[in-house]
Amino acid sequence: MEKQYETVIGLEVHVELATKTKIFCGCSTAFGGAPNTHTCPVCTGMPGSLPVLNKQVLEYAVAVGLATNCDITRYCKFDRKNYFYPDNPQNYQISQLYLPICRNGKVEIETEKGKKYVGIHEIHMEEDAGKLVHDEWNDCSLVDYNRSGVPLIEIVSEPDMRSAEEVIAYLEKLRMTIQYLGASDCKLQEGSMRADVNLSIREVGAEEFGTRTEMKNLNSFKAIARAIEGERERQIDLLESGEKVIQETRRWDDNKGESYAMRSKEDAQDYRYFPDPDLVPIEVDEAFLDRIRERQPEFREEKMARYKEEFDIPEYDIDIITGSKRMADLFEATVALGAQPKKVSNWLMVETLRLLKENDMEPEDIRFSPEHLAALIAMADKKEINSSVAKEVFEEIFKNDVDPAKYVEEKGLKTVNDEGALRKTVEEVIANNPQSVQDYKSGKEKAIGFLVGQTMKAMKGKADPGMINKMLKELL
């Protein structure tokens, strides 16, 4: 009988925090920027420069800890993790080994088999390293320290996940929670959320864990899912052919769909950790914790329950809208301006999602204001513009956040509600299309559609199709 294997997965997730300045100095954390322009003596590791902790980093770390049901360490400190690498300017990274800020948390995920908890071993604060840029042309490596000292939290899970599906559900849950907190934008493609996958396999029913490998360089959920499948197969093949899995760090190449070894796995002692002598320990008191607790937002689950009660919109809509903090904020703000919830949800669910997809954008990239969406809905309700004009105007709102009233005025898109002018046009269309008139009178209902179309064309799209329909029926 063929052996059955179980995959055991734990994750280390690095999240870049959304502070304006770095963790131990006043340099900007903005993404992009010419190489080495967001730097100073502290984040380039100059001798004699002293780090000072950015308080906002501590606040974000504690907020994420509370949201993931962690115990907050009341007395915590920073440690030096020593290793020599060109992108690491001090030759050590300031991190937390002995007393991380958060411990023993858990998050709930939805899987095919129902709800499940994934344990969080710890969350610690640390600084990011710089970035090496390999210049093939001049055959050299250049280093950019703009990212050096950008604040990170590292969220280390327990090895509680058993499939790629569970891993993605866990990452989605973390990303959602952190975005709702405003602690990070969690954009995988910009590296502000990165996951390393620790994976081992064992025979079903075995107590002991197998030997694990760690996979790096994963910058999308799809790549993570593919890497998990690839590594699982690789380890099964090794065991089936009587070989051993070696504990090592591997790099996933998503284009080739395979991983290769980078280095054999180091242990903590290889890093010669010791407490950082330049940074004072942090004491977190009850008053500080209460302040952070009071500031915690309404999270997705609570929002979903409230939407169900307050707004008459389908569960499918609720699910999509609350799936993005930006979308939920936009929805609520537009409704608060007096627009009907179902109409707002329709504009978000249909046109907004279509334009996001066409422009390859995330909901977090939406730039238009709730005021302009509410104004557009009001104009459509009052029949000042018809539905096809409304769509055209919305595209402009989506792209450039234009004021719909001004735009409609400037482009002359207002619906013509002048009955006299409309009647005159309808009469002309009837006179010019005797065949369709004949078809309609002999019982072909569809013929009226053609006449409505001809009238709309003559009115340059600026009439109400319902009104034309009614008038045609009267005149015929």
WOWO-V530642 format. One record per residue. RES is the residue in one letter. PHI is phi in degrees with one decimal (none if undefined). BURIAL is # if it has 16 or more other ideal C-beta (glycine too) atoms within 10 Angstrom, else .. D_FIRST is the distance of its C-alpha to the first C-alpha in whole Angstrom. Layout:
BEGIN
res->RES phi->PHI burial->BURIAL d_first->D_FIRST
res->RES phi->PHI burial->BURIAL d_first->D_FIRST
END
This chain:
BEGIN
res->M phi->none burial->. d_first->0
res->E phi->-70.3 burial->. d_first->4
res->K phi->-71.8 burial->. d_first->6
res->Q phi->-103.6 burial->. d_first->9
res->Y phi->-111.6 burial-># d_first->13
res->E phi->-115.1 burial->. d_first->16
res->T phi->-92.4 burial-># d_first->19
res->V phi->-117.9 burial-># d_first->22
res->I phi->-129.5 burial-># d_first->26
res->G phi->-127.0 burial-># d_first->29
res->L phi->-123.0 burial-># d_first->32
res->E phi->-114.7 burial-># d_first->36
res->V phi->-109.7 burial-># d_first->38
res->H phi->-98.4 burial-># d_first->41
res->V phi->-124.6 burial-># d_first->44
res->E phi->-78.7 burial-># d_first->48
res->L phi->-80.8 burial-># d_first->50
res->A phi->-86.6 burial-># d_first->53
res->T phi->-77.3 burial-># d_first->56
res->K phi->-75.7 burial->. d_first->59
res->T phi->-122.5 burial-># d_first->59
res->K phi->-71.3 burial-># d_first->57
res->I phi->-72.4 burial-># d_first->56
res->F phi->-122.4 burial-># d_first->58
res->C phi->-150.3 burial-># d_first->61
res->G phi->-95.2 burial->. d_first->63
res->C phi->-71.6 burial-># d_first->61
res->S phi->-70.2 burial->. d_first->60
res->T phi->-101.4 burial-># d_first->56
res->A phi->-56.7 burial->. d_first->57
res->F phi->-74.1 burial->. d_first->54
res->G phi->87.9 burial->. d_first->56
res->G phi->90.2 burial->. d_first->59
res->A phi->-60.2 burial->. d_first->60
res->P phi->-52.0 burial->. d_first->59
res->N phi->61.2 burial->. d_first->60
res->T phi->-98.7 burial->. d_first->62
res->H phi->-98.8 burial-># d_first->61
res->T phi->-138.8 burial-># d_first->61
res->C phi->-153.3 burial->. d_first->63
res->P phi->-56.2 burial->. d_first->64
res->V phi->-69.0 burial-># d_first->61
res->C phi->-82.3 burial-># d_first->58
res->T phi->-104.9 burial-># d_first->59
res->G phi->69.4 burial-># d_first->59
res->M phi->-72.0 burial->. d_first->63
res->P phi->-59.1 burial->. d_first->64
res->G phi->85.3 burial->. d_first->66
res->S phi->-82.7 burial->. d_first->64
res->L phi->-116.0 burial->. d_first->63
res->P phi->-79.2 burial-># d_first->61
res->V phi->-132.7 burial->. d_first->61
res->L phi->-68.1 burial-># d_first->59
res->N phi->-77.8 burial-># d_first->59
res->K phi->-60.7 burial->. d_first->59
res->Q phi->-60.4 burial-># d_first->57
res->V phi->-62.8 burial-># d_first->54
res->L phi->-61.6 burial-># d_first->54
res->E phi->-62.4 burial-># d_first->55
res->Y phi->-63.6 burial-># d_first->52
res->A phi->-61.4 burial-># d_first->49
res->V phi->-67.1 burial-># d_first->50
res->A phi->-61.4 burial-># d_first->50
res->V phi->-66.0 burial-># d_first->47
res->G phi->-60.1 burial-># d_first->46
res->L phi->-64.3 burial-># d_first->47
res->A phi->-69.8 burial-># d_first->46
res->T phi->-109.6 burial-># d_first->42
res->N phi->58.8 burial->. d_first->43
res->C phi->-88.5 burial-># d_first->43
res->D phi->-82.3 burial->. d_first->46
res->I phi->-93.3 burial-># d_first->49
res->T phi->-74.5 burial-># d_first->50
res->R phi->-73.5 burial->. d_first->53
res->Y phi->-126.4 burial->. d_first->54
res->C phi->-133.4 burial-># d_first->52
res->K phi->-146.0 burial-># d_first->53
res->F phi->-100.4 burial-># d_first->52
res->D phi->-126.5 burial-># d_first->51
res->R phi->-97.7 burial-># d_first->51
res->K phi->-108.4 burial-># d_first->48
res->N phi->-90.2 burial->. d_first->49
res->Y phi->-156.7 burial->. d_first->48
res->F phi->-108.4 burial->. d_first->50
res->Y phi->-156.8 burial->. d_first->49
res->P phi->-57.7 burial->. d_first->52
res->D phi->-85.6 burial-># d_first->51
res->N phi->-114.7 burial-># d_first->51
res->P phi->-63.9 burial-># d_first->55
res->Q phi->-85.0 burial-># d_first->56
res->N phi->69.4 burial->. d_first->53
res->Y phi->-151.0 burial-># d_first->51
res->Q phi->-112.3 burial-># d_first->50
res->I phi->-84.1 burial-># d_first->51
res->S phi->-144.5 burial-># d_first->48
res->Q phi->-135.2 burial-># d_first->47
res->L phi->-106.9 burial-># d_first->45
res->Y phi->-80.1 burial->. d_first->46
res->L phi->-131.4 burial-># d_first->48
res->P phi->-66.8 burial-># d_first->46
res->I phi->-64.4 burial-># d_first->48
res->C phi->-129.3 burial-># d_first->45
res->R phi->-143.7 burial-># d_first->42
res->N phi->54.3 burial->. d_first->40
res->G phi->-104.3 burial-># d_first->40
res->K phi->-162.7 burial->. d_first->37
res->V phi->-127.5 burial-># d_first->37
res->E phi->-96.4 burial->. d_first->36
res->I phi->-122.9 burial-># d_first->34
res->E phi->-98.4 burial->. d_first->33
res->T phi->-125.8 burial->. d_first->29
res->E phi->-58.5 burial->. d_first->27
res->K phi->-90.0 burial->. d_first->26
res->G phi->112.2 burial->. d_first->30
res->K phi->-77.7 burial->. d_first->32
res->K phi->-155.3 burial-># d_first->31
res->Y phi->-99.6 burial->. d_first->33
res->V phi->-112.1 burial-># d_first->32
res->G phi->-76.5 burial->. d_first->34
res->I phi->-111.6 burial-># d_first->37
res->H phi->-69.3 burial-># d_first->37
res->E phi->-164.8 burial-># d_first->40
res->I phi->-128.5 burial-># d_first->43
res->H phi->-126.4 burial-># d_first->45
res->M phi->-92.4 burial-># d_first->48
res->E phi->-161.2 burial-># d_first->49
res->E phi->-101.9 burial-># d_first->50
res->D phi->-81.3 burial-># d_first->49
res->A phi->-91.5 burial-># d_first->49
res->G phi->-74.5 burial-># d_first->51
res->K phi->-134.5 burial->. d_first->50
res->L phi->-88.9 burial->. d_first->50
res->V phi->-116.2 burial->. d_first->51
res->H phi->-90.1 burial->. d_first->50
res->D phi->-97.0 burial->. d_first->53
res->E phi->-65.6 burial->. d_first->52
res->W phi->-61.6 burial->. d_first->55
res->N phi->-94.4 burial->. d_first->57
res->D phi->52.6 burial->. d_first->54
res->C phi->-151.1 burial->. d_first->54
res->S phi->-116.0 burial->. d_first->53
res->L phi->-112.4 burial->. d_first->55
res->V phi->-123.0 burial-># d_first->54
res->D phi->-114.2 burial-># d_first->55
res->Y phi->-93.9 burial-># d_first->56
res->N phi->-57.7 burial-># d_first->56
res->R phi->-84.4 burial-># d_first->53
res->S phi->-64.1 burial-># d_first->53
res->G phi->90.6 burial-># d_first->54
res->V phi->-68.5 burial-># d_first->53
res->P phi->-72.3 burial-># d_first->51
res->L phi->-125.1 burial-># d_first->48
res->I phi->-116.0 burial-># d_first->46
res->E phi->-110.7 burial-># d_first->42
res->I phi->-103.8 burial-># d_first->40
res->V phi->-103.8 burial-># d_first->37
res->S phi->-86.6 burial-># d_first->34
res->E phi->-78.9 burial-># d_first->32
res->P phi->-77.1 burial-># d_first->28
res->D phi->-101.3 burial-># d_first->27
res->M phi->-96.7 burial-># d_first->26
res->R phi->-122.6 burial->. d_first->23
res->S phi->-158.8 burial-># d_first->23
res->A phi->-60.9 burial-># d_first->26
res->E phi->-59.4 burial->. d_first->27
res->E phi->-67.0 burial-># d_first->28
res->V phi->-62.8 burial-># d_first->29
res->I phi->-65.1 burial-># d_first->32
res->A phi->-61.8 burial-># d_first->33
res->Y phi->-66.7 burial-># d_first->34
res->L phi->-64.8 burial-># d_first->36
res->E phi->-60.0 burial->. d_first->37
res->K phi->-65.0 burial-># d_first->38
res->L phi->-61.3 burial-># d_first->40
res->R phi->-60.2 burial-># d_first->42
res->M phi->-59.4 burial-># d_first->43
res->T phi->-61.0 burial-># d_first->44
res->I phi->-70.8 burial-># d_first->46
res->Q phi->-66.8 burial-># d_first->47
res->Y phi->-61.4 burial-># d_first->49
res->L phi->-73.3 burial-># d_first->50
res->G phi->75.5 burial->. d_first->52
res->A phi->-79.7 burial-># d_first->50
res->S phi->-165.8 burial-># d_first->49
res->D phi->-83.5 burial-># d_first->49
res->C phi->51.9 burial-># d_first->45
res->K phi->-86.0 burial-># d_first->45
res->L phi->-62.7 burial-># d_first->42
res->Q phi->-69.0 burial->. d_first->44
res->E phi->-97.3 burial->. d_first->47
res->G phi->79.3 burial->. d_first->44
res->S phi->-82.1 burial-># d_first->46
res->M phi->-139.6 burial-># d_first->42
res->R phi->-133.7 burial-># d_first->40
res->A phi->-122.4 burial-># d_first->36
res->D phi->-105.6 burial-># d_first->34
res->V phi->-105.2 burial-># d_first->30
res->N phi->-97.6 burial-># d_first->29
res->L phi->-136.3 burial-># d_first->25
res->S phi->-141.0 burial-># d_first->22
res->I phi->-126.6 burial-># d_first->18
res->R phi->-149.8 burial-># d_first->16
res->E phi->-67.2 burial->. d_first->13
res->V phi->-56.7 burial->. d_first->13
res->G phi->95.1 burial->. d_first->15
res->A phi->-72.8 burial->. d_first->17
res->E phi->-85.8 burial->. d_first->20
res->E phi->-73.7 burial->. d_first->21
res->F phi->-77.3 burial->. d_first->22
res->G phi->-80.1 burial-># d_first->21
res->T phi->-77.3 burial-># d_first->24
res->R phi->-100.4 burial-># d_first->25
res->T phi->-119.6 burial-># d_first->27
res->E phi->-116.9 burial-># d_first->30
res->M phi->-111.2 burial-># d_first->31
res->K phi->-113.9 burial-># d_first->35
res->N phi->71.3 burial->. d_first->37
res->L phi->-114.3 burial-># d_first->36
res->N phi->-121.6 burial-># d_first->38
res->S phi->-158.4 burial->. d_first->37
res->F phi->-61.9 burial-># d_first->34
res->K phi->-64.4 burial->. d_first->33
res->A phi->-62.8 burial-># d_first->33
res->I phi->-63.2 burial-># d_first->31
res->A phi->-61.7 burial-># d_first->28
res->R phi->-67.5 burial-># d_first->28
res->A phi->-63.8 burial-># d_first->28
res->I phi->-63.2 burial-># d_first->25
res->E phi->-61.4 burial->. d_first->23
res->G phi->-61.7 burial-># d_first->24
res->E phi->-70.6 burial-># d_first->23
res->R phi->-59.8 burial-># d_first->20
res->E phi->-60.6 burial->. d_first->19
res->R phi->-60.0 burial-># d_first->21
res->Q phi->-68.8 burial-># d_first->19
res->I phi->-63.2 burial->. d_first->15
res->D phi->-58.4 burial->. d_first->16
res->L phi->-59.8 burial->. d_first->18
res->L phi->-65.6 burial-># d_first->16
res->E phi->-63.8 burial->. d_first->13
res->S phi->-93.5 burial->. d_first->16
res->G phi->77.0 burial->. d_first->17
res->E phi->-95.4 burial->. d_first->20
res->K phi->-106.1 burial->. d_first->21
res->V phi->-82.7 burial-># d_first->22
res->I phi->-97.1 burial->. d_first->26
res->Q phi->-72.9 burial->. d_first->28
res->E phi->-159.7 burial->. d_first->31
res->T phi->-97.3 burial-># d_first->33
res->R phi->-121.1 burial-># d_first->32
res->R phi->-110.1 burial->. d_first->34
res->W phi->-88.6 burial-># d_first->32
res->D phi->-106.8 burial->. d_first->34
res->D phi->-70.0 burial-># d_first->34
res->N phi->-69.3 burial->. d_first->35
res->K phi->-85.6 burial->. d_first->33
res->G phi->70.3 burial->. d_first->30
res->E phi->-148.6 burial->. d_first->29
res->S phi->-116.3 burial-># d_first->30
res->Y phi->-138.9 burial->. d_first->31
res->A phi->-69.3 burial->. d_first->32
res->M phi->-102.7 burial->. d_first->36
res->R phi->-161.5 burial->. d_first->36
res->S phi->-75.4 burial->. d_first->34
res->K phi->-66.3 burial-># d_first->34
res->E phi->-81.3 burial->. d_first->37
res->D phi->-107.7 burial->. d_first->38
res->A phi->-55.3 burial->. d_first->41
res->Q phi->-66.0 burial->. d_first->43
res->D phi->-64.8 burial->. d_first->43
res->Y phi->-94.1 burial-># d_first->45
res->R phi->43.4 burial->. d_first->48
res->Y phi->-62.4 burial-># d_first->48
res->F phi->-153.1 burial->. d_first->51
res->P phi->-58.6 burial->. d_first->53
res->D phi->-71.3 burial-># d_first->55
res->P phi->-75.0 burial->. d_first->59
res->D phi->-89.6 burial->. d_first->60
res->L phi->-111.3 burial-># d_first->59
res->V phi->-75.6 burial->. d_first->60
res->P phi->-61.6 burial->. d_first->57
res->I phi->-108.1 burial-># d_first->57
res->E phi->-109.9 burial->. d_first->58
res->V phi->-97.4 burial-># d_first->56
res->D phi->-98.6 burial->. d_first->59
res->E phi->-61.8 burial->. d_first->58
res->A phi->-62.8 burial->. d_first->61
res->F phi->-62.7 burial-># d_first->59
res->L phi->-61.1 burial->. d_first->56
res->D phi->-61.5 burial->. d_first->58
res->R phi->-60.3 burial->. d_first->59
res->I phi->-66.5 burial-># d_first->56
res->R phi->-58.0 burial->. d_first->54
res->E phi->-62.9 burial->. d_first->57
res->R phi->-83.2 burial->. d_first->57
res->Q phi->-59.5 burial->. d_first->53
res->P phi->-78.9 burial->. d_first->53
res->E phi->-78.7 burial->. d_first->52
res->F phi->-83.8 burial->. d_first->48
res->R phi->-56.2 burial-># d_first->46
res->E phi->-59.2 burial->. d_first->45
res->E phi->-66.7 burial->. d_first->48
res->K phi->-61.7 burial-># d_first->50
res->M phi->-59.1 burial-># d_first->47
res->A phi->-63.5 burial->. d_first->48
res->R phi->-68.7 burial->. d_first->52
res->Y phi->-59.3 burial-># d_first->52
res->K phi->-57.4 burial->. d_first->51
res->E phi->-78.5 burial->. d_first->54
res->E phi->-85.8 burial->. d_first->56
res->F phi->-115.2 burial-># d_first->56
res->D phi->-86.9 burial->. d_first->55
res->I phi->-129.0 burial-># d_first->52
res->P phi->-62.9 burial->. d_first->49
res->E phi->-62.2 burial->. d_first->46
res->Y phi->-61.2 burial->. d_first->44
res->D phi->-62.3 burial-># d_first->48
res->I phi->-57.7 burial-># d_first->48
res->D phi->-60.7 burial->. d_first->44
res->I phi->-69.7 burial-># d_first->45
res->I phi->-63.3 burial-># d_first->48
res->T phi->-76.7 burial-># d_first->47
res->G phi->-68.9 burial->. d_first->44
res->S phi->-140.3 burial-># d_first->47
res->K phi->-59.8 burial-># d_first->50
res->R phi->-61.3 burial->. d_first->52
res->M phi->-64.3 burial-># d_first->52
res->A phi->-64.2 burial-># d_first->52
res->D phi->-61.9 burial->. d_first->55
res->L phi->-64.2 burial-># d_first->57
res->F phi->-58.9 burial-># d_first->56
res->E phi->-65.0 burial-># d_first->58
res->A phi->-65.9 burial-># d_first->61
res->T phi->-69.2 burial-># d_first->61
res->V phi->-64.5 burial-># d_first->61
res->A phi->-61.9 burial->. d_first->63
res->L phi->-83.6 burial-># d_first->66
res->G phi->104.0 burial->. d_first->66
res->A phi->-78.1 burial-># d_first->64
res->Q phi->-71.4 burial->. d_first->62
res->P phi->-51.3 burial-># d_first->58
res->K phi->-65.0 burial->. d_first->57
res->K phi->-69.2 burial-># d_first->59
res->V phi->-61.1 burial-># d_first->58
res->S phi->-62.5 burial-># d_first->54
res->N phi->-62.1 burial->. d_first->54
res->W phi->-63.4 burial-># d_first->56
res->L phi->-72.4 burial-># d_first->53
res->M phi->-72.4 burial-># d_first->50
res->V phi->-97.2 burial->. d_first->52
res->E phi->-67.5 burial-># d_first->54
res->T phi->-63.1 burial-># d_first->53
res->L phi->-63.3 burial->. d_first->49
res->R phi->-61.7 burial->. d_first->50
res->L phi->-68.8 burial-># d_first->53
res->L phi->-60.8 burial-># d_first->50
res->K phi->-65.2 burial->. d_first->48
res->E phi->-62.5 burial->. d_first->50
res->N phi->-96.6 burial->. d_first->52
res->D phi->54.3 burial->. d_first->48
res->M phi->-116.5 burial->. d_first->49
res->E phi->-95.8 burial->. d_first->48
res->P phi->-54.3 burial-># d_first->49
res->E phi->-64.0 burial->. d_first->51
res->D phi->-88.9 burial->. d_first->53
res->I phi->-61.7 burial-># d_first->55
res->R phi->-115.4 burial->. d_first->58
res->F phi->-81.0 burial-># d_first->60
res->S phi->-95.6 burial-># d_first->62
res->P phi->-61.5 burial-># d_first->62
res->E phi->-58.3 burial->. d_first->66
res->H phi->-72.1 burial-># d_first->66
res->L phi->-67.2 burial-># d_first->63
res->A phi->-61.5 burial-># d_first->65
res->A phi->-64.0 burial-># d_first->68
res->L phi->-63.7 burial-># d_first->66
res->I phi->-62.2 burial-># d_first->65
res->A phi->-63.4 burial-># d_first->68
res->M phi->-64.1 burial-># d_first->70
res->A phi->-68.0 burial-># d_first->67
res->D phi->-61.5 burial->. d_first->68
res->K phi->-81.3 burial->. d_first->72
res->K phi->58.8 burial->. d_first->71
res->E phi->-73.1 burial-># d_first->73
res->I phi->-135.4 burial-># d_first->70
res->N phi->-91.0 burial-># d_first->68
res->S phi->-65.7 burial->. d_first->64
res->S phi->-73.3 burial->. d_first->64
res->V phi->-66.4 burial-># d_first->66
res->A phi->-56.5 burial-># d_first->65
res->K phi->-64.6 burial-># d_first->61
res->E phi->-63.0 burial->. d_first->63
res->V phi->-66.7 burial-># d_first->65
res->F phi->-61.6 burial-># d_first->62
res->E phi->-58.6 burial->. d_first->60
res->E phi->-67.9 burial-># d_first->63
res->I phi->-62.3 burial-># d_first->63
res->F phi->-61.2 burial-># d_first->59
res->K phi->-75.8 burial->. d_first->60
res->N phi->-123.8 burial->. d_first->64
res->D phi->49.3 burial->. d_first->64
res->V phi->-75.2 burial-># d_first->67
res->D phi->-79.3 burial-># d_first->69
res->P phi->-60.9 burial-># d_first->69
res->A phi->-61.8 burial-># d_first->73
res->K phi->-63.0 burial->. d_first->74
res->Y phi->-61.5 burial-># d_first->72
res->V phi->-63.8 burial-># d_first->72
res->E phi->-63.4 burial->. d_first->76
res->E phi->-61.4 burial->. d_first->76
res->K phi->-90.2 burial->. d_first->74
res->G phi->59.7 burial->. d_first->76
res->L phi->-101.8 burial-># d_first->73
res->K phi->-61.2 burial->. d_first->75
res->T phi->-66.2 burial-># d_first->74
res->V phi->-82.0 burial->. d_first->78
res->N phi->-102.5 burial->. d_first->79
res->D phi->-78.5 burial->. d_first->82
res->E phi->-62.4 burial->. d_first->82
res->G phi->-59.1 burial->. d_first->85
res->A phi->-63.4 burial->. d_first->84
res->L phi->-67.1 burial-># d_first->80
res->R phi->-59.6 burial->. d_first->82
res->K phi->-60.2 burial->. d_first->84
res->T phi->-63.8 burial-># d_first->81
res->V phi->-60.8 burial-># d_first->80
res->E phi->-61.7 burial->. d_first->83
res->E phi->-62.6 burial->. d_first->83
res->V phi->-62.1 burial-># d_first->79
res->I phi->-63.2 burial-># d_first->80
res->A phi->-64.8 burial->. d_first->83
res->N phi->-84.6 burial->. d_first->81
res->N phi->-128.8 burial-># d_first->78
res->P phi->-58.5 burial->. d_first->80
res->Q phi->-62.4 burial->. d_first->77
res->S phi->-65.3 burial-># d_first->74
res->V phi->-61.6 burial-># d_first->77
res->Q phi->-60.4 burial->. d_first->77
res->D phi->-58.1 burial-># d_first->74
res->Y phi->-63.9 burial-># d_first->73
res->K phi->-67.4 burial->. d_first->76
res->S phi->-90.2 burial->. d_first->75
res->G phi->96.0 burial->. d_first->72
res->K phi->-84.9 burial->. d_first->69
res->E phi->-57.0 burial->. d_first->68
res->K phi->-63.0 burial->. d_first->66
res->A phi->-59.5 burial-># d_first->70
res->I phi->-65.8 burial-># d_first->71
res->G phi->-59.4 burial->. d_first->68
res->F phi->-63.4 burial-># d_first->69
res->L phi->-67.8 burial-># d_first->73
res->V phi->-61.6 burial-># d_first->71
res->G phi->-59.1 burial->. d_first->69
res->Q phi->-64.1 burial-># d_first->73
res->T phi->-67.7 burial-># d_first->75
res->M phi->-58.3 burial-># d_first->72
res->K phi->-62.8 burial->. d_first->72
res->A phi->-64.4 burial-># d_first->76
res->M phi->-89.8 burial-># d_first->76
res->K phi->53.6 burial->. d_first->74
res->G phi->75.0 burial->. d_first->71
res->K phi->-103.4 burial-># d_first->73
res->A phi->-135.2 burial-># d_first->73
res->D phi->-93.7 burial-># d_first->71
res->P phi->-56.1 burial-># d_first->70
res->G phi->-62.5 burial->. d_first->70
res->M phi->-66.5 burial-># d_first->74
res->I phi->-61.4 burial-># d_first->74
res->N phi->-56.2 burial->. d_first->72
res->K phi->-62.1 burial->. d_first->75
res->M phi->-66.8 burial-># d_first->78
res->L phi->-59.6 burial-># d_first->77
res->K phi->-62.5 burial->. d_first->76
res->E phi->-61.8 burial->. d_first->80
res->L phi->-70.2 burial->. d_first->81
res->L phi->-84.3 burial->. d_first->80
END
